[in-house]
C-alpha cells in the first residue's frame, strides 16, 4: 500500500474515532440532562385584563413526573411495557390543570424510577438523569427527572411523587427544595405506589416559587405568618448520618436563635419518644445486634412503612405484572419474588402505627412546632456503585423518611450549600395539616439559613487553615531539633511535612535547603532556595545557601551573583564577602 493510501486510512480512522467519541458524549451529556421522557407545551389561559390581578404563577414553567395524567398522553410509569399496554389519559390531573390555570406553562414529562419503586433515580430504559450538582453521583428517586430538571434550570418548579422519600431524597441529592405535603391533600389524576403513603410533591430552587405553587395547589389562605414557638432537633436521627452532622445543626441552631430566640430550641430522641407513644411498633421490633437496640424504634417504624408500601404496591400491580410479564427492574421483581411476610393482622398493625405516629407527632409539635432532622444519611452514592442498593444504606434512608411518610405530616427539604462539592441539606417537619405554617416558616428562615451556612463554612475553613498552620510550626520546630542533632534526613522529612501543611512559609524551604547542603544534595538545596527567593527577595540566608549550592555544582558565575546580592542586602556579611573574593579567581 502506498504512503498516500496509508495516510488516508489513518485519517479516516481518526475521523471515525472522533465521531464515535462525539456520539458517546451526546449519549452521556444530553441537552436536557436526561430529565425528560416527553416534551410538549401546555399553555396557560390569557392573563386577565386590569385591574384584575395577574395569574399567581405567571411566566413560570414546570414539568411533571411520569405518574401524572395528561390528556392525550400515556402515563408511562417509568416502564415501556406499562406505556405499551395502557391508553392515553382521558383527562389531565387536576393538580397539573390547577398549575396551568394559575399561569404556569407545562413543558413535559420527566423520568421516574421503574414503576416509581426505588430511591436511586436509575432507570435502565430511559437512562439515569444527570445530577447537575454532582454529575458522578445518582440523582435520587423516584422523581429523579423532576429534581434534575429543576436543579439544572430547565424549569422553575416540578411535580413529583413521594411515598417513602421520592421527592425528599432527590431534592437532597440535587441540592434543591423538596416539599412533601400532608398526606391525602393532593391525590387526583396520579398513579399510586402505596395509597396509604403517597403524597404528590413539589421541587423548586427558589423558596418564593415553592411557596406560590404550593399555596395554589393546596388552596391555602394567605394569612398572618405565625412564627414557630418550638424548634425540636431530632438528635437520634442526626446520629444516623454517615458524615458529621455538626455543620447542619450549627446552621439551624444559629438561624433559630437569630430569628426566634434561644428559648424556642430543644432536643429530642425521637425513637424513645415514639416507643412510649406508639405501642404498635413492638410488632415490628428487630432483634438488636450485640444487644444494641439504640435505633430499634426508628427501624421498627421503617420496617412497618416498608411492609405497607410493599403490600399495597403488590395489591395494585401484581396482576398486571403476572399477566403481561413485562421487563422490570430488579428492585420491582425482588419485591414480587420475595415471600410475603404480611397478613391481615400485620397490615392492620401498620395502619394502626400510622394513626398512632400521627397523633404522637401532633402531640409533640402541636400547631406551632417544627421538627428538624437530616433528609439523607450522607452524600449521594456514586453512579454504578453498590451502596445505594445495600441493605444498610436503604434502611438508613427509610429510617430518616419514615416519620413523615407514616405520620402523614408535611416535610420540606432545604439545601444548605455544599461540602466537598456535594450538596448538603436539612429537613423540617410540621404536623399533619400544618402545610401553610411549614411553608411560611421555611420561607422566613431560608435566607438566614443560607447566610449562616456561608458563615459556618468560612469559619470551618479558617479553623482548618489555622490548625494546619499550627501543625506546620510544630513540624518545623521538630525539624530544627533534628538539625541541631545533625539528623539531616529526619530534619528534611519534618521540614517537608511543614511545607505540605503550609507551602507559603519561606523559612521552611530555607531550613530544608540547609539540611540538603549538609547531605550534599546541592540540586535540591538550590531549588528550595529559589523558592524562598520567589517568596522573599530580601532573604539573605537563601542567597547565601543558593550561592553555596551553585558553587558546589560548578555554577561559579551564578554563585557569584548570589553572594554579591547578599552583600547588597547585608554589606557587612563576612560569609558573602569571603565567597565573592574566592569566586573572583574562577571568573575572568
N, C-alpha and C positions, 0 to 999 in steps of 0.2 A: 504493500500500500504506500502511496506517495506521501511526502511530508504534508502537502496541502490537504490531502484526504484525512490524514490523522488529525490535522488542526480542526477541520470541520466536524469530525466526530467528537473531539474533546469539547468544542464549542457547543455542539448540540447537547452533549451530556450535561454541560454546565447550565444551559438554559433550562433543560428538563428538571435539573436539581432545584433551580430557583423556583420553577413553577410548583414543584412538589412541596417545597418549604412554604411557599405562599399559600397554597391550598390548606396546608396543615394549620398555618397561622389563622386563616379565615375560620377554620373549624373551632379553633380554641378561643380566639378573641372575636366574638360576634358583635355586630353593631349594637344589638340590644342587650348585650351581656348574657344572652341565652335566657332572658327572663320571660319571653312571650311564647305562647303556643299558637296564638292567633292575633292578628292586628286588624282593627276596624275602628270606626269612629261613630260614636253616638252623641249627637249634638244636643245641647240644652235648648229649651224654648227661648224665644227672643226676650230681651230684657224689658221689664215693664217701663212704660213712659213715666217721666217725672210728673208729679212729686213722689210717686211710689218708690220705695227703696229697691235697689238692685238685688238680684239673687244673692244669697249669702256665700255661695261658692263660685261666684262669677270669675271666669278666667282660669280656673284650676282644672288640671287634668288628673284622671285616676285610672287605675287598672283593677281587674278583679281576678281572684284565683279561680281556677277552672273547676270550681264546685258550685258557682253561682249561675243561675239560669239567665240566658239572654235570648230573647225571642228570635227564632230563625237560626240559632246556633246550637250545636250539640254540646251539652255539658260533659266534658271528656273525662273527668275524674282521674286525670293523670295516667290513663291507661288506654292504648289504641283499641284494644278489644272491647272495652266498655263503650267507647265512642262508636265503634263499628256496629254494635248491637242495640244502639239506642237512637231514637229520633231526635230531631231538633226540638228545642223547648218551645212550647206554645205561648209562654208568657215570660216577660222579664221579671227577675226577682224584684220584689218591692223595695229592697234595700238599694239596689242599683238604680231603680227608677227614681227613688227619692233624691239620690245624689245628683242625677241628671236634671231633675226638675229644680234642684237647688242651684243650678247654674254651672255645674262641672261637666266636663266632656270625658266620656269613657273611651279609652283608646285601645282596649284589647284585653285578652285573657292571658293569665300568667301560669307558668309551670307550677305544679304541685308534686309532691311525692306520690308514688303509685298508690292509687285509691286513698290518698291522704293519710296513709298508715305508717308514718315514720317521722323522725325528728332530724334526719340528716340533711335533707334538701337535695338528695341524689335521685335522679330519675333516669333509668337506663334507656328509655325510649326517646325522650326529648333532650337529654343531656342535662348536666348539672349547671344551673345558673351560676355565673361567676360572682363571687363575693367581692364587691368593689373596694371594700375596706381591707380585705385580706385575701388576695387572689389565689393564694396557695392553700386556702382552707375552705371547708364546707360552708355554705350559706345558712344552713339550718332549715328544718322543715316543720310542718308540711308545706307551709305557704312560702316556699323559697323564692319563687319568681316574683311575687308581690314585694317581698322585702328587698330584693335586688333592684327591682325597677325604681323603688323609692330611693334606696341608698345610692344608686347610680345616677340619680337626677333625671330619669326618664319620665317620671310622673311626679305630681305633687303629693299624692297620697294613694293608698291602695287598700282593697279589701282582702282579707284572708280568713282562714278558719282555724280556730283554736279549740282542740279537745283536751289534750294533755300538754300543751305548750306550743301548738302550731303557729301562733303569732308571736308569742313572747320569746321563744328560742331564736328564730331567725332575726328578730329585731335586735336582740342582744349580740348575735354573731356579726350582724351587718352594721352595727353602730347607729341605730335609728330608734325612734319612738315606736312602741308597740302597745296597743290598747286592747285588752280583753274585757268587754262589757260584762255586766251581771248576767248570769245565765237566764235564758228564756226571754230576754228583752228583744233580741233580734234573731229571727229564725225563718223567715219566709223565703221561698224560692231558692233553696240551697240543698245540696246533697249532704246528708248527715253521716258522720263516722260513728258517733255514740251520742244519741239524743240527750242522754242524761248529763253529758259533759260538754257538748258542743256550744261554742259561742263565736259567731262571726265577729271578726275584729278588724282593727284599722292600723295601718302603718303611716308614718309621716316623719319628715325631718324637722319641720317647723312646728313647735307646740301650738301656735295660734291656728295653723291649718288643722291639726288634730282636734283642737277644741271646737272649731267651727263645724267640721264634718261630723264629729261625734254628737254634738248638740242637735244637729239636724236629723241624724238617723234616729237618735233616742227620743226626739221631740221633747227635749229638756227645756224647761222655762229658764229664762235669764233672770236671775235674782241676785240679791246681795251676796257677795262672796264670803263664806264662813272660813275662818282660819281653824286649822286643827288645834285642838287643845291638848292632844296627846299623840306623840310620835314614838312608836314602840319598835325597838330594834330586836329582831329575832336572832339572838346570839347563836343558838344551835344550828340555824340554817347557814350562818356565815362560817361556822366550823366545818361545814361540808365542802367548802371551796378547796380546790386543788392548789390554789395560789394564795398569797397573802391577801387578806380582806381589809387590812388596816387602812389603806388609802380610801376605799369606798366608805367605810364607817366614819373616817375623819371628815370627808367631804359632806356627808349627810349631817353629822353632828354639828359642824361649823355652820352649815346653812340653816339648820333648825334653830340654833342658838341666836343667829342674827335676825331671823325672821319672826320666830315665835317664842323665843326665850328658853333658857336652860330648863326651867321648870316643866316644860312640855315633854322633855325627853325621858324615856325609860327603857329598860331592857327586859327581855323575857326568854325563857326556854320554852319554845312553843310545844315541843314534844311532851314535856312534863305537863304543861297546861292541858293539852289535848287528851292525855291519858286520864286526867281527872274529870274531864268534861265529856269524853266520847267513849263510853263503855264498850260500844260495839267493836272498837279497834282490837280488842283482845282476841276476837275471832281470827284476825289476820296477823297475829304476832309471829315473828320469825325467830327461830332458835338463835340466840346470840352466840357469836364466835368467841371462844375462850372466856365465856362468862361476861363479855362486854355487851351490854344492852343499851348503850348510850343513845343510839339513834333509832331504837326499835319502834317508838311511836310514829315517827315520820315514815319509816319504812313500812309499817303496817298500813298507814294511810295510803301510801303509794301503791302497795300491793292491792288494796281494795279498789283503787282507781284503775289500775291496770286490768284487773279481773273484770270490772264492769265494762270498760271500753272493749275488751276482747269479746265479751259475751254479746254486747249489743251490735258490734260490727259483724260478728258471725250470724246473728239473727237476721240482720238486714241483707247480707250479701252471700252467704254460703250457698244458697240455692242457685243463684246466678253463676257462681264460680263452678259449681258441680255440673251445671248443665252446659255452659259454654266452654268450660275448660280453657280459660284464657292463659296467656303468658303473664305471670305476675311476679313481682319482686319477692325475694326470699323472706323478707320480713312479713309479707302478707301470707305466703304459703306456709311459713313456720307457724303462724298463728292458727291456721286451719288444720295443720297436721298434728299439732301438739294435743295430747288428750285433754279434754275439758275437765277442769277442776270443779267448775261451778255446778251447783244445784240450786234449786229454787230457794232453799233456806239461806245459802251463802249469798246469792244475789240480793235477797231481801235484806241481808245484813249490810251489803254495800249501800243500798238505798237508805237504810237506817243511819249508816255512818254519814252519808251526805247531809241528812237532816240535822244530825247532832253536831256536825262540824259547822254548819251554817249558824246554828244557834250559839255555838261556842265562840265563833269569830265575832258575831254580833254582840255578844256579851263582853268580849274583850275590847272591841273598838267603839261600840255604840255609834252615835251619829257624828262624832267629832274626832275619831281616832284614825291613825294611819299606821299600818304595819310595814316595816322595812325589811327586805330580805334580798339576797342575790337572785338574779334571774337564772344564771347558769353557773356551773361549778368552776369554770375557767375559760381559757381561750378556746375558740372553735377548733375541733380536730383538723388535722391536715387532710387534704384530699387523698383518697385511696388508703387512708390509714385504718387500722382495725379498732382504734379507740372508740369511735362513735358507735360501733356495734357491740362493744364489750358489755357484759352484764353489769359490771361495776359502774361504768360511765352512764349507762342507761338508767340504772337505779338512782344514781345521784341526780340526774336530770329530773326524774319523776318525783323524787323527794322534794325538790325545790318547786315543782309546778303543782303538786297535789293540793296544797292549801286552797288555792283559788279555784282549781277545777272541781274539787269535791265540795267546797262550800258554796260554789256559785258566785263568789264575790268578784268584784271588778278589780283589775290589776293593770298597771301601766309600767312598762319597761322604759327606763330613761338612760340614754348614753352618757357616759362620764369620761369622754376623751379616749386616750389610747395608753396602753402600757406595752413597751417594746413593739410598737407599731400594730398592736392588736386591740380591737375595740373592748372597752370596759363598760359595764352597765350596772344599774341597780333597779330594784322593783319596789313599787308602792301599792299596797292593797287597802281598799276600804270595804266596808260591809256590803252585803248584797243590797242593791238598790241605791247605794251611795255614789253612783256614777258622776253626777254633777259635782258633788263635793270633791271627789278624787280628781276629776279633770281640772277644776278650778285650783285645787291645791298644787298640782303639778305645774300648771301654767304659772302660778305665782312663784314657785320655787325654781323653775327651770334656769333662768338667767343666773341666779345666785349659785346654783349647783355648778354651772359651768365656770363661774368666776372662782369658786372655791377649789374646783378641780385644777385650774391653772395655778393657783397659789400652792396647793399641796404638791403638785408635780414639780414646780420651781423649787420649793423648799426641799423636797426629796433630792432633786438634782444637786442643789448646793450642798446638802448634807453628805451625799456620796462623794462630791468633789472634795469637800473638806476632809472627809475620812481618808481619801486617797492621798491627799497632801500630807496628812499626819503620818500615815504609814510610810510614805516616801522618805520623810525626815528620819523616821526610826531606822529604816534600811540604810540610809546614808551614814548615820552615826555608827551603826554596826560595821559598815564598811570602813569608816575611819579607824575604828578599833582594830579591825583585822589588818589594816595598812600599817598601823603602828607596831603590830606584832610581826610584820613582814610576811603575812599570809596573803601574798599578792592575788592569787587566783580567787580566794574567798572574798577578798575586797572587791575584785572585779564583778563577781556574781551579785554581791549586795548592791553595788552601785547600779548594776543593770536592772535589778529589781526596782530600785528607786526611780530609775528613768522610765520604766514601764508604767509606774504609778503616776508620775508627773514628768513628762518629757520636755517641759519648758524651763527647767532649772539648769542654768549654765554650770553651776557648781558640781552637779552630779557627773556631767560629762568631763569636766576638768579633773575631778578626782580620779575618775576611771582612767583617764589618759595618763595620769601619774603612775597608776598601778601597771598599766600596759608598758610604760617605759621601763619599769623595774624588771618586767619579764622579757624585755627585748622585742615586744610586739609593736614595732615602730609605725607600721601602716595603720593599725587600729588607733594608736595614740594620735597620729596626725589627723585621722578622720574625726575623732572626738574633739580635738582642739579646734578644728574648722567649724564644727557645730557650735562650740562655745562662742567663737568669734562672731558667728552669724547671729547669735542671741545677745552678745555683749561685746561691742567693738573696743571697749576700754579694759578688757580683762587681760592684765599684764601676764598673769601666770599662763594663760592659754597661748600667748605669742611665744613665751619662753619655752614652753613644753613642745609646741609645734616646731619651733626652731631647732630644738634638740633632736626631735624625731627626724626632721628633714636632714639635719647634718649627719645623723647616723645612717640615713638612707642614701647619702651622697648627693643630695639636692642642695649644694652649697649656696648657690645664688638665692634660692627661695628661703633658705635658713637665715642668710644674712639679712634679707628684707624683714623677716620676723623679728630678729634681735634688734634691728635698727628701730622698728616701730615700737618695740618695748621701751627703748630709750626715749622715744618721743613722749610716750605716756609717763615714763618714770626716769628722768635724766640721770639720776644718781644710782640706778640699779647696777650693781657690780657684776652680776652674772651676765647681763646683757652686754655690758661694756667689754668684759673679757672675751665673750663669744665673738663680738664684732672684730676685735683685734686679731683673734685667732683665725677667723674665716677670711680676712683680707689677704692672707698668704696664699689661699687656694684660688682666689678670683682675680684675674688680671685687671 
